[in-house]
Amino acid sequence: MIKTIWLSYDLGVKGDYQSFYTWLDNHDARECGDSLAAIKYEIPEGEDIKKILKEDLEKNITFSKSDRVYVIYREDSTNKGSFIIGRRKASPWEGYGDSVSEDDI
């Protein structure tokens, strides 16, 4: 089964961009803005897209502890997203909004 997926990536300054870009090019990825690419990716029927994709990426690219790759995909008419390499970090926009935390009341 072929699925359209979007990959958001942050490999930092010293990331293995050459291998990552080679992988993207080999999958005919489309550029969708800074550090965002869309690809058509083949997943065997009944397999976990995140598991298969992560294994494929790790087989072809050297990731460091701080590297991050987030996948966005559609499953059962629902949009889903998850970090498959790395994890979420604090948002750079935290504290700019007008909301007041409960601790301030």
PyMOL commands that place a pseudoatom at each C-alpha (Angstrom):
pseudoatom trace, name=CA, resn=MET, resi=1, chain=A, elem=C, hetatm=0, pos=[0.000, 0.000, 0.000]
pseudoatom trace, name=CA, resn=ILE, resi=2, chain=A, elem=C, hetatm=0, pos=[1.375, 3.414, -0.935]
pseudoatom trace, name=CA, resn=LYS, resi=3, chain=A, elem=C, hetatm=0, pos=[0.760, 6.229, 1.549]
pseudoatom trace, name=CA, resn=THR, resi=4, chain=A, elem=C, hetatm=0, pos=[1.501, 9.919, 1.356]
pseudoatom trace, name=CA, resn=ILE, resi=5, chain=A, elem=C, hetatm=0, pos=[3.505, 11.007, 4.375]
pseudoatom trace, name=CA, resn=TRP, resi=6, chain=A, elem=C, hetatm=0, pos=[5.137, 14.250, 5.450]
pseudoatom trace, name=CA, resn=LEU, resi=7, chain=A, elem=C, hetatm=0, pos=[8.445, 14.324, 7.286]
pseudoatom trace, name=CA, resn=SER, resi=8, chain=A, elem=C, hetatm=0, pos=[9.540, 17.276, 9.391]
pseudoatom trace, name=CA, resn=TYR, resi=9, chain=A, elem=C, hetatm=0, pos=[13.201, 17.031, 10.317]
pseudoatom trace, name=CA, resn=ASP, resi=10, chain=A, elem=C, hetatm=0, pos=[15.713, 18.798, 12.528]
pseudoatom trace, name=CA, resn=LEU, resi=11, chain=A, elem=C, hetatm=0, pos=[19.219, 17.359, 12.270]
pseudoatom trace, name=CA, resn=GLY, resi=12, chain=A, elem=C, hetatm=0, pos=[20.983, 20.322, 13.824]
pseudoatom trace, name=CA, resn=VAL, resi=13, chain=A, elem=C, hetatm=0, pos=[24.191, 21.863, 12.506]
pseudoatom trace, name=CA, resn=LYS, resi=14, chain=A, elem=C, hetatm=0, pos=[26.235, 18.659, 12.298]
pseudoatom trace, name=CA, resn=GLY, resi=15, chain=A, elem=C, hetatm=0, pos=[23.488, 16.317, 11.078]
pseudoatom trace, name=CA, resn=ASP, resi=16, chain=A, elem=C, hetatm=0, pos=[23.939, 13.651, 8.408]
pseudoatom trace, name=CA, resn=TYR, resi=17, chain=A, elem=C, hetatm=0, pos=[22.147, 15.775, 5.805]
pseudoatom trace, name=CA, resn=GLN, resi=18, chain=A, elem=C, hetatm=0, pos=[23.914, 14.133, 2.853]
pseudoatom trace, name=CA, resn=SER, resi=19, chain=A, elem=C, hetatm=0, pos=[22.514, 10.696, 3.727]
pseudoatom trace, name=CA, resn=PHE, resi=20, chain=A, elem=C, hetatm=0, pos=[19.121, 12.147, 4.660]
pseudoatom trace, name=CA, resn=TYR, resi=21, chain=A, elem=C, hetatm=0, pos=[18.858, 14.130, 1.415]
pseudoatom trace, name=CA, resn=THR, resi=22, chain=A, elem=C, hetatm=0, pos=[19.983, 11.063, -0.558]
pseudoatom trace, name=CA, resn=TRP, resi=23, chain=A, elem=C, hetatm=0, pos=[17.202, 9.056, 1.115]
pseudoatom trace, name=CA, resn=LEU, resi=24, chain=A, elem=C, hetatm=0, pos=[14.645, 11.775, 0.349]
pseudoatom trace, name=CA, resn=ASP, resi=25, chain=A, elem=C, hetatm=0, pos=[15.800, 12.026, -3.282]
pseudoatom trace, name=CA, resn=ASN, resi=26, chain=A, elem=C, hetatm=0, pos=[15.662, 8.236, -3.697]
pseudoatom trace, name=CA, resn=HIS, resi=27, chain=A, elem=C, hetatm=0, pos=[12.028, 8.396, -2.540]
pseudoatom trace, name=CA, resn=ASP, resi=28, chain=A, elem=C, hetatm=0, pos=[11.167, 11.278, -4.926]
pseudoatom trace, name=CA, resn=ALA, resi=29, chain=A, elem=C, hetatm=0, pos=[10.383, 13.585, -2.003]
pseudoatom trace, name=CA, resn=ARG, resi=30, chain=A, elem=C, hetatm=0, pos=[8.748, 16.951, -2.633]
pseudoatom trace, name=CA, resn=GLU, resi=31, chain=A, elem=C, hetatm=0, pos=[9.968, 20.028, -0.787]
pseudoatom trace, name=CA, resn=CYS, resi=32, chain=A, elem=C, hetatm=0, pos=[7.230, 21.593, 1.358]
pseudoatom trace, name=CA, resn=GLY, resi=33, chain=A, elem=C, hetatm=0, pos=[9.092, 24.403, 3.118]
pseudoatom trace, name=CA, resn=ASP, resi=34, chain=A, elem=C, hetatm=0, pos=[12.056, 24.539, 5.462]
pseudoatom trace, name=CA, resn=SER, resi=35, chain=A, elem=C, hetatm=0, pos=[12.779, 21.049, 6.810]
pseudoatom trace, name=CA, resn=LEU, resi=36, chain=A, elem=C, hetatm=0, pos=[9.498, 19.561, 5.547]
pseudoatom trace, name=CA, resn=ALA, resi=37, chain=A, elem=C, hetatm=0, pos=[9.120, 16.987, 2.783]
pseudoatom trace, name=CA, resn=ALA, resi=38, chain=A, elem=C, hetatm=0, pos=[6.258, 14.936, 1.352]
pseudoatom trace, name=CA, resn=ILE, resi=39, chain=A, elem=C, hetatm=0, pos=[6.771, 11.473, -0.090]
pseudoatom trace, name=CA, resn=LYS, resi=40, chain=A, elem=C, hetatm=0, pos=[4.790, 8.532, -1.351]
pseudoatom trace, name=CA, resn=TYR, resi=41, chain=A, elem=C, hetatm=0, pos=[5.979, 5.617, 0.791]
pseudoatom trace, name=CA, resn=GLU, resi=42, chain=A, elem=C, hetatm=0, pos=[5.171, 1.965, 0.349]
pseudoatom trace, name=CA, resn=ILE, resi=43, chain=A, elem=C, hetatm=0, pos=[4.027, 0.129, 3.471]
pseudoatom trace, name=CA, resn=PRO, resi=44, chain=A, elem=C, hetatm=0, pos=[3.212, -3.589, 3.453]
pseudoatom trace, name=CA, resn=GLU, resi=45, chain=A, elem=C, hetatm=0, pos=[-0.468, -4.179, 4.214]
pseudoatom trace, name=CA, resn=GLY, resi=46, chain=A, elem=C, hetatm=0, pos=[-1.124, -4.387, 7.956]
pseudoatom trace, name=CA, resn=GLU, resi=47, chain=A, elem=C, hetatm=0, pos=[2.322, -3.109, 8.978]
pseudoatom trace, name=CA, resn=ASP, resi=48, chain=A, elem=C, hetatm=0, pos=[2.978, -0.205, 11.356]
pseudoatom trace, name=CA, resn=ILE, resi=49, chain=A, elem=C, hetatm=0, pos=[4.004, 2.795, 9.241]
pseudoatom trace, name=CA, resn=LYS, resi=50, chain=A, elem=C, hetatm=0, pos=[6.055, 4.377, 12.039]
pseudoatom trace, name=CA, resn=LYS, resi=51, chain=A, elem=C, hetatm=0, pos=[8.019, 1.185, 12.737]
pseudoatom trace, name=CA, resn=ILE, resi=52, chain=A, elem=C, hetatm=0, pos=[8.779, 0.462, 9.060]
pseudoatom trace, name=CA, resn=LEU, resi=53, chain=A, elem=C, hetatm=0, pos=[9.737, 4.085, 8.334]
pseudoatom trace, name=CA, resn=LYS, resi=54, chain=A, elem=C, hetatm=0, pos=[11.969, 4.388, 11.411]
pseudoatom trace, name=CA, resn=GLU, resi=55, chain=A, elem=C, hetatm=0, pos=[13.808, 1.169, 10.548]
pseudoatom trace, name=CA, resn=ASP, resi=56, chain=A, elem=C, hetatm=0, pos=[14.330, 2.361, 6.969]
pseudoatom trace, name=CA, resn=LEU, resi=57, chain=A, elem=C, hetatm=0, pos=[15.647, 5.760, 8.078]
pseudoatom trace, name=CA, resn=GLU, resi=58, chain=A, elem=C, hetatm=0, pos=[17.980, 4.297, 10.720]
pseudoatom trace, name=CA, resn=LYS, resi=59, chain=A, elem=C, hetatm=0, pos=[19.353, 1.808, 8.197]
pseudoatom trace, name=CA, resn=ASN, resi=60, chain=A, elem=C, hetatm=0, pos=[20.318, 4.634, 5.818]
pseudoatom trace, name=CA, resn=ILE, resi=61, chain=A, elem=C, hetatm=0, pos=[21.085, 7.658, 8.005]
pseudoatom trace, name=CA, resn=THR, resi=62, chain=A, elem=C, hetatm=0, pos=[23.295, 8.221, 11.044]
pseudoatom trace, name=CA, resn=PHE, resi=63, chain=A, elem=C, hetatm=0, pos=[21.276, 10.060, 13.677]
pseudoatom trace, name=CA, resn=SER, resi=64, chain=A, elem=C, hetatm=0, pos=[22.644, 11.773, 16.788]
pseudoatom trace, name=CA, resn=LYS, resi=65, chain=A, elem=C, hetatm=0, pos=[20.868, 12.052, 20.140]
pseudoatom trace, name=CA, resn=SER, resi=66, chain=A, elem=C, hetatm=0, pos=[19.545, 15.519, 19.350]
pseudoatom trace, name=CA, resn=ASP, resi=67, chain=A, elem=C, hetatm=0, pos=[18.205, 14.764, 15.846]
pseudoatom trace, name=CA, resn=ARG, resi=68, chain=A, elem=C, hetatm=0, pos=[14.438, 14.723, 15.354]
pseudoatom trace, name=CA, resn=VAL, resi=69, chain=A, elem=C, hetatm=0, pos=[12.134, 13.429, 12.642]
pseudoatom trace, name=CA, resn=TYR, resi=70, chain=A, elem=C, hetatm=0, pos=[8.354, 13.843, 12.890]
pseudoatom trace, name=CA, resn=VAL, resi=71, chain=A, elem=C, hetatm=0, pos=[6.037, 11.946, 10.549]
pseudoatom trace, name=CA, resn=ILE, resi=72, chain=A, elem=C, hetatm=0, pos=[2.514, 13.055, 9.619]
pseudoatom trace, name=CA, resn=TYR, resi=73, chain=A, elem=C, hetatm=0, pos=[0.233, 10.548, 7.914]
pseudoatom trace, name=CA, resn=ARG, resi=74, chain=A, elem=C, hetatm=0, pos=[-3.398, 9.552, 7.468]
pseudoatom trace, name=CA, resn=GLU, resi=75, chain=A, elem=C, hetatm=0, pos=[-4.836, 6.387, 9.005]
pseudoatom trace, name=CA, resn=ASP, resi=76, chain=A, elem=C, hetatm=0, pos=[-8.492, 5.375, 9.045]
pseudoatom trace, name=CA, resn=SER, resi=77, chain=A, elem=C, hetatm=0, pos=[-9.617, 8.859, 7.912]
pseudoatom trace, name=CA, resn=THR, resi=78, chain=A, elem=C, hetatm=0, pos=[-7.675, 10.439, 10.787]
pseudoatom trace, name=CA, resn=ASN, resi=79, chain=A, elem=C, hetatm=0, pos=[-4.577, 12.613, 10.526]
pseudoatom trace, name=CA, resn=LYS, resi=80, chain=A, elem=C, hetatm=0, pos=[-1.838, 11.386, 12.841]
pseudoatom trace, name=CA, resn=GLY, resi=81, chain=A, elem=C, hetatm=0, pos=[1.642, 12.527, 13.737]
pseudoatom trace, name=CA, resn=SER, resi=82, chain=A, elem=C, hetatm=0, pos=[4.485, 11.256, 15.859]
pseudoatom trace, name=CA, resn=PHE, resi=83, chain=A, elem=C, hetatm=0, pos=[8.189, 11.643, 16.464]
pseudoatom trace, name=CA, resn=ILE, resi=84, chain=A, elem=C, hetatm=0, pos=[9.912, 8.569, 15.085]
pseudoatom trace, name=CA, resn=ILE, resi=85, chain=A, elem=C, hetatm=0, pos=[13.415, 9.893, 15.775]
pseudoatom trace, name=CA, resn=GLY, resi=86, chain=A, elem=C, hetatm=0, pos=[13.976, 12.002, 18.897]
pseudoatom trace, name=CA, resn=ARG, resi=87, chain=A, elem=C, hetatm=0, pos=[11.258, 13.690, 20.896]
pseudoatom trace, name=CA, resn=ARG, resi=88, chain=A, elem=C, hetatm=0, pos=[9.391, 16.937, 21.461]
pseudoatom trace, name=CA, resn=LYS, resi=89, chain=A, elem=C, hetatm=0, pos=[11.222, 19.850, 23.081]
pseudoatom trace, name=CA, resn=ALA, resi=90, chain=A, elem=C, hetatm=0, pos=[10.063, 23.132, 24.579]
pseudoatom trace, name=CA, resn=SER, resi=91, chain=A, elem=C, hetatm=0, pos=[8.366, 25.414, 22.072]
pseudoatom trace, name=CA, resn=PRO, resi=92, chain=A, elem=C, hetatm=0, pos=[10.255, 28.615, 21.211]
pseudoatom trace, name=CA, resn=TRP, resi=93, chain=A, elem=C, hetatm=0, pos=[6.973, 30.573, 21.401]
pseudoatom trace, name=CA, resn=GLU, resi=94, chain=A, elem=C, hetatm=0, pos=[6.144, 29.574, 25.010]
pseudoatom trace, name=CA, resn=GLY, resi=95, chain=A, elem=C, hetatm=0, pos=[5.476, 32.645, 27.117]
pseudoatom trace, name=CA, resn=TYR, resi=96, chain=A, elem=C, hetatm=0, pos=[4.513, 34.952, 24.246]
pseudoatom trace, name=CA, resn=GLY, resi=97, chain=A, elem=C, hetatm=0, pos=[0.759, 34.428, 24.531]
pseudoatom trace, name=CA, resn=ASP, resi=98, chain=A, elem=C, hetatm=0, pos=[-1.743, 36.274, 26.684]
pseudoatom trace, name=CA, resn=SER, resi=99, chain=A, elem=C, hetatm=0, pos=[-2.817, 33.235, 28.717]
pseudoatom trace, name=CA, resn=VAL, resi=100, chain=A, elem=C, hetatm=0, pos=[-2.298, 33.176, 32.451]
pseudoatom trace, name=CA, resn=SER, resi=101, chain=A, elem=C, hetatm=0, pos=[-1.344, 29.972, 34.195]
pseudoatom trace, name=CA, resn=GLU, resi=102, chain=A, elem=C, hetatm=0, pos=[-3.331, 28.848, 37.211]
pseudoatom trace, name=CA, resn=ASP, resi=103, chain=A, elem=C, hetatm=0, pos=[-0.293, 29.472, 39.440]
pseudoatom trace, name=CA, resn=ASP, resi=104, chain=A, elem=C, hetatm=0, pos=[-0.589, 33.213, 38.734]
pseudoatom trace, name=CA, resn=ILE, resi=105, chain=A, elem=C, hetatm=0, pos=[-4.196, 33.527, 39.934]
for i in range(1, 105): cmd.bond("trace and resi %d" % i, "trace and resi %d" % (i + 1))
show_as sticks, trace
zoom trace
